[in-house]
Amino acid sequence: MFYLAQVLLTGPLAPPAYLDPGSGSFLIQMLIAAVLGIAVAVRASWGKIMKLFGKGKTDEQADDDADDKDTVK
């Protein structure tokens, strides 16, 4: 009776652990998606990042470049 009470109150000591064979590929897929997502976010805001460090084009330079593209040579 004491043993039954102990098993019911404490539960199993080590729960059974099972990793499905697809778990590894799922984790790799999530890692690749995270890396690519970060790369897309950096690429989309690259101008703002460069401007933050003072290496980006100023507004005047961007306007001059836009004017140069509009003129026909």
N, C-alpha and C positions, 0 to 999 in steps of 0.2 A: 504494500500500500504506500509506503514511504517512497519507493522508487517511482511509482506511477504519479504521485504528486510532484516529485522532482522533475520528471519529464514534461508534465503538463505546464508547470510554472516556468521552467527555464527554456524549454524548446530545444531543438537540435543545436548542437555545439557548432557545427560547420554547415552552413547552408550549401546545398548542391549548386555548383557553378557550371554553367554551360555556355560556351560561345558558339554561336552558329557560324558555319564557314563563310557566310555572306557578311558577317560583321566586320571582318578585316577589310574587305573591299569597300564596304560602306564608309568606314573611317577614312580610308585613302581617298575616296570620292569627296568626302566632306572637306578634307585637307586641301585637295586640288581646287575645289570650288571657293574656299576661303582665300587662297592665294590669288586666284584669278579675279575674285571680287575686289580684293585690295588693289590689284594692278589696274583694274578698270577705274576705280575711284581715284587713284593717283593720277592716271592719265587724264581723266575728266577735269581735274582741278590742278593740273601741272602749272598753268599760268599763275594761279593764285599762290601756289607754293613758291614759285620763283620770285614773285613780287614780294612775298613775305620776307625772303632773305635778301631782297634788294638787287636781285639779278634780273628781274623781269623787265619788260618794256614799260616805260611810263605811258601815260595816256596820250601825251603829245606824240611820242614815237609811234604809237599804234595808229593815231589819226593820220600821221604822215605816210605810213605804210598803206593805209586804206586809200588815201588820195593817189598814191603812186599806182595802185592797181586799177583805179578808175580811169586813169588817163590812157589813151591809145597812143602807142608809139609807132 
